């Protein structure tokens, strides 16, 4: 097996590039996170991403196409059922989910809620579909008075529990999430249970960075577990550890912001000689996509673009960098939920063959390509394009 080379995967959470072929099935016709964000702010100049071919993937005002590119570039079509972060990340890691995770547009059934209340010894409030900021504004005061946790869901397959840190210590909130995770199995196996602690007073409640996701374990091997089995490090930055339920991860690195994630990734590239470094930059989705804030999203993209040369400069001769996303979250549409979109894929390395690749028919092609690059067993799904980006070894 080849060693002393690594794959760096950076996932810009929610930064899709065009509606997917099946966007109609998800009520997402017309969604295009990156182009619409750029248009909404009067143009978005992403010089370094542009050099890698970003502007060649779609009409992005401020980042035009270029004839001379320094990387390989393509778009990937989602194949997993659903548009949530878990399905997106698992598919990027070579595992397509063919049965959608359950969703609850009318709240969770009585048997789930009553069982949860019985075990934690408290009644809940909420049990509705809502945005996280809206639900704490609406029910936060009642929660403060009663101590009852706020349970809610969204268009995604999630069971979310919000609680004020002065009323429910964060450790206890995490314990409640673990209880809910055990209850939500079988037909009710939601993709994630999410702890949503908040602080503040009536009229000024604010969610804190102590969010935790409690995901299902992947039902089959992913790229991460295959790399781990091969004896190589798998370093997970941000919420990657949560989304894979820890499976296949040798070194978790928890972060609270894009800037922390970028800084940690830069350091880890210098620290590790082989394996996989996989980073999720969640602010694109959590802070700006879900809150319909194109200006915030644009600024976050500028900051990532500015940091890109230092990331590339830390890479070794045989390393490969993959920049992509897990779904869309168009901040210019009325919806505050994820959107079913193609995602960009930009690839760079010092030995890479630059140029356009045909649209990939699944996110899983990324995982399969990296498995071949690192010499592990193949992932369950996906078609490798390694020979298109690297000359014969």
C-alpha positions in Angstrom: 0.0 0.0 0.0 1.2 3.5 -0.8 1.8 5.7 2.2 3.0 9.2 3.0 0.3 10.9 1.1 -3.0 12.2 2.3 -6.4 13.4 1.1 -7.7 16.6 2.6 -11.5 17.0 2.2 -13.1 20.4 3.0 -16.9 20.4 3.0 -18.5 23.8 2.7 -21.7 22.9 4.5 -24.7 23.7 2.4 -22.9 25.5 -0.5 -24.6 23.9 -3.5 -24.2 25.2 -7.1 -27.4 24.3 -9.1 -30.7 22.6 -8.7 -30.4 18.8 -8.9 -32.2 16.8 -11.6 -34.8 15.7 -9.0 -35.2 19.1 -7.3 -38.9 19.1 -8.1 -39.4 16.1 -5.8 -38.0 18.1 -2.9 -39.8 21.4 -3.7 -36.4 22.9 -4.6 -36.8 23.9 -8.2 -34.6 26.9 -9.0 -32.3 26.6 -5.9 -28.7 27.5 -6.6 -26.9 28.5 -3.4 -23.6 29.8 -4.7 -24.8 31.7 -7.8 -27.8 33.2 -6.1 -25.7 34.3 -3.1 -23.2 36.0 -5.4 -26.0 37.7 -7.3 -27.7 38.9 -4.1 -24.6 40.8 -2.9 -23.9 42.4 -6.3 -21.0 40.0 -7.2 -18.7 37.8 -5.2 -15.0 37.7 -6.2 -13.5 34.4 -5.1 -10.1 34.7 -6.7 -8.4 31.5 -5.4 -11.4 29.3 -5.8 -11.8 30.8 -9.3 -8.3 29.7 -10.2 -9.3 26.1 -9.3 -12.2 26.3 -11.7 -15.2 27.4 -9.6 -16.3 30.0 -12.1 -16.4 27.4 -14.8 -19.0 25.4 -13.0 -21.9 27.9 -13.3 -22.7 31.6 -13.6 -21.3 33.1 -10.4 -21.3 36.9 -10.6 -17.9 38.2 -9.7 -16.1 34.9 -10.3 -16.1 34.4 -14.1 -14.9 31.3 -15.9 -11.2 31.1 -16.7 -9.4 29.4 -19.6 -6.3 28.6 -17.5 -7.1 26.6 -14.4 -4.9 25.3 -11.7 -7.0 22.4 -10.6 -9.6 19.8 -11.7 -13.2 20.8 -11.4 -16.7 19.2 -11.7 -20.1 19.0 -10.2 -21.6 16.0 -8.4 -25.2 14.9 -8.5 -26.8 13.6 -5.2 -28.1 10.1 -5.4 -29.0 9.3 -1.7 -32.6 9.7 -0.7 -32.9 13.0 1.3 -31.0 16.2 1.5 -29.8 16.2 5.1 -26.2 16.5 6.3 -25.9 12.8 7.3 -27.0 11.5 3.9 -24.8 14.0 2.1 -21.7 13.2 4.2 -22.1 9.5 4.0 -22.5 9.7 0.2 -19.4 11.8 -0.1 -17.7 9.0 1.8 -18.8 6.4 -0.7 -22.1 5.2 0.8 -25.4 5.9 -1.0 -28.6 5.8 1.2 -31.4 4.3 -0.8 -34.1 4.5 1.9 -34.9 8.0 3.1 -34.6 8.8 6.8 -38.0 9.4 8.3 -39.3 13.0 8.6 -42.1 14.3 10.8 -44.0 17.3 9.2 -46.7 17.0 11.9 -44.4 16.4 14.9 -43.4 13.1 16.5 -46.0 10.5 17.3 -47.4 10.2 20.8 -45.6 6.9 21.6 -42.2 8.5 20.9 -42.8 11.6 23.0 -44.5 9.9 25.9 -41.7 7.3 26.1 -39.1 10.2 26.1 -41.0 12.1 28.8 -41.3 9.0 31.0 -37.5 8.3 30.9 -36.3 11.9 31.4 -39.0 12.5 34.1 -40.3 15.8 32.5 -42.9 16.8 30.0 -41.8 18.5 26.8 -43.2 21.5 24.9 -43.2 22.1 21.2 -43.2 18.9 19.1 -43.6 21.0 15.9 -41.7 21.8 12.8 -39.8 25.1 13.3 -36.6 27.0 12.8 -34.3 26.9 15.7 -34.2 30.6 16.3 -37.9 31.0 16.0 -38.8 28.2 18.4 -36.7 29.6 21.2 -38.1 33.0 20.7 -41.6 31.5 20.9 -41.2 29.0 23.6 -38.1 30.1 25.5 -39.9 32.0 28.2 -42.3 29.1 28.9 -39.3 26.8 29.1 -37.6 29.1 31.6 -40.7 29.0 33.8 -41.6 25.3 33.5 -38.2 23.6 32.9 -39.8 21.6 30.1 -37.4 21.0 27.2 -38.4 22.2 23.8 -38.6 19.4 21.2 -38.9 20.3 17.5 -38.0 19.1 14.1 -37.5 20.5 10.5 -37.8 19.3 6.9 -34.8 17.2 7.7 -34.8 13.9 9.6 -33.9 15.4 13.0 -35.2 15.3 16.6 -33.9 18.5 18.2 -33.9 19.4 21.9 -33.5 23.0 22.9 -32.8 24.0 26.5 -31.5 27.0 28.4 -28.1 26.4 29.9 -29.2 27.9 33.2 -32.2 25.5 33.4 -30.7 22.3 31.9 -26.9 21.8 32.2 -25.4 21.0 28.9 -24.2 17.6 30.1 -27.8 16.7 31.1 -29.0 17.9 27.7 -26.5 15.6 26.0 -27.8 12.7 28.2 -31.3 13.4 27.1 -30.2 13.3 23.5 -28.6 9.9 24.0 -31.9 8.7 25.5 -33.8 10.0 22.5 -31.2 8.4 20.2 -32.0 5.0 21.7 -35.7 5.5 21.4 -35.6 6.6 17.8 -34.8 3.3 16.2 -36.5 1.0 13.6 -39.1 2.9 11.6 -38.3 6.0 13.6 -34.6 6.0 13.1 -34.1 9.7 12.4 -30.7 10.6 11.0 -29.8 12.9 13.9 -30.7 13.8 17.4 -29.4 17.3 18.0 -28.7 19.2 21.3 -29.5 22.9 21.0 -28.5 24.7 24.1 -29.2 28.5 24.4 -28.8 31.4 26.8 -30.2 34.8 27.3 -33.5 36.4 28.4 -37.0 36.7 27.0 -36.7 38.6 23.7 -33.0 38.0 23.4 -32.4 34.3 23.5 -29.2 33.1 21.6 -28.1 29.6 20.7 -24.6 28.7 22.0 -21.8 26.9 20.1 -22.3 23.8 22.4 -24.6 22.1 19.9 -24.0 18.3 19.6 -25.3 15.9 16.9 -26.0 12.3 17.8 -26.2 10.4 14.4 -27.0 6.9 13.4 -24.0 4.7 12.7 -23.5 4.2 9.0 -25.0 0.8 8.0 -22.1 -0.2 5.8 -18.4 0.8 5.5 -17.6 4.3 4.5 -14.3 5.7 3.2 -13.4 6.7 6.8 -13.8 3.2 8.2 -11.9 1.7 5.3 -9.0 4.1 5.8 -9.0 3.4 9.5 -8.9 -0.4 8.8 -5.9 0.2 6.5 -4.1 1.6 9.6 -4.1 5.2 8.4 -5.2 8.2 10.5 -8.6 9.7 9.9 -8.7 13.2 11.3 -12.2 14.7 11.6 -12.6 18.4 12.1 -15.9 20.1 13.1 -19.1 18.1 13.2 -17.7 15.1 11.1 -17.3 13.1 14.3 -21.0 13.5 15.1 -22.3 12.8 11.6 -20.5 9.5 11.4 -21.2 8.6 15.1 -17.5 8.3 15.6 -17.2 5.3 13.2 -13.9 5.2 11.3 -12.5 8.3 13.0 -9.1 8.1 14.8 -8.6 11.8 15.7 -11.7 14.0 16.4 -11.1 17.8 16.5 -14.1 19.7 17.6 -14.5 23.4 16.5 -17.0 26.1 17.0 -16.7 28.2 13.9 -15.5 28.3 10.3 -12.4 30.2 11.3 -11.5 27.6 13.9 -12.1 24.8 11.4 -9.9 26.5 8.8 -7.1 27.1 11.3 -7.2 23.6 12.6 -7.1 22.1 9.1 -4.1 24.2 8.2 -2.2 22.9 11.2 -3.3 19.3 10.7 -2.0 19.3 7.2 1.4 20.0 8.5 1.1 17.6 11.3 -0.1 14.4 9.5 1.8 12.8 6.6 -0.8 10.3 5.5 -4.4 9.3 5.7 -7.5 11.6 5.5 -8.2 15.0 7.0 -11.9 15.7 6.6 -13.3 19.1 7.7 -16.9 20.4 7.9 -17.3 24.2 7.9 -20.7 24.5 9.4 -21.3 28.2 9.5 -22.2 28.4 5.8 -25.3 26.3 6.7 -26.0 26.9 10.3 -25.4 30.7 10.5 -26.2 31.9 7.0 -28.1 29.3 4.9 -30.7 28.5 7.6 -31.1 32.2 8.4 -31.5 33.4 4.8 -28.4 35.6 5.1 -26.7 35.9 1.7 -24.4 38.6 2.9 -23.1 36.5 5.8 -22.7 33.5 3.4 -20.8 35.7 0.9 -18.4 37.0 3.6 -17.8 33.5 4.8 -16.9 32.4 1.3 -14.5 35.4 0.9 -12.8 34.4 4.2 -12.4 30.8 3.1 -11.1 32.0 -0.3 -8.5 34.2 1.4 -7.4 31.2 3.6 -7.0 28.8 0.7 -3.4 29.7 -0.3 -2.2 28.9 3.2 -4.0 25.6 3.1 -2.5 24.7 -0.3 0.9 25.9 0.8 1.0 23.5 3.7 0.4 20.4 1.5 3.1 17.9 0.6 4.1 16.9 -2.9 1.7 13.9 -3.2 -1.3 15.3 -1.2 -4.7 16.0 -2.8 -7.2 18.6 -1.7 -10.9 18.2 -2.4 -13.3 21.1 -1.8 -17.0 20.3 -2.0 -20.4 20.5 -0.2 -23.0 18.1 1.2 -26.2 19.7 -0.1 -27.5 23.2 -0.8 -29.1 25.8 1.4 -30.1 28.7 -0.8 -30.4 31.8 1.4 -32.3 33.7 -1.3 -35.4 31.4 -1.4 -38.3 31.7 1.1 -37.4 28.3 2.6 -34.9 28.1 5.5 -34.2 24.4 4.9 -31.7 22.5 2.9 -32.1 22.5 -0.9 -31.6 19.6 -3.3 -28.6 20.7 -5.4 -25.6 19.6 -7.3 -22.4 20.4 -5.4 -19.1 21.8 -6.7 -16.0 19.7 -6.5 -12.6 21.4 -6.8 -9.5 19.3 -6.7 -5.9 20.5 -6.3 -2.5 18.9 -5.9 1.0 19.5 -7.0 0.9 16.6 -9.4 -2.7 17.0 -10.6 -3.9 17.1 -14.2 -5.9 20.3 -14.4 -9.2 20.7 -16.3 -12.9 20.0 -16.5 -14.3 16.6 -15.5 -17.8 15.5 -16.6 -20.5 15.8 -14.0 -20.3 13.0 -11.5 -23.4 10.8 -11.2 -23.0 10.5 -7.4 -21.3 12.2 -4.5 -19.9 8.7 -3.8 -17.5 9.1 -6.7 -15.4 11.2 -4.3 -15.1 8.5 -1.7 -14.3 5.9 -4.3 -11.6 8.1 -5.8 -9.9 8.7 -2.5 -10.1 5.0 -1.6 -8.2 4.2 -4.8 -5.7 7.1 -4.1 -4.9 5.7 -0.7 -4.9 2.1 -1.7 -7.7 0.9 0.6 -10.6 -1.5 -0.1 -13.2 0.1 -2.4 -16.2 1.9 -1.0 -19.6 0.4 -1.4 -20.7 2.9 -4.0 -19.2 5.3 -6.5 -16.9 5.3 -9.6 -13.3 6.5 -9.2 -12.0 9.2 -11.4 -8.5 9.1 -10.0 -6.9 8.2 -13.4 -8.4 11.4 -14.9 -6.7 13.7 -12.3 -3.4 11.9 -11.7 -0.9 10.6 -14.3 -0.2 6.9 -14.1 1.7 6.1 -11.0 
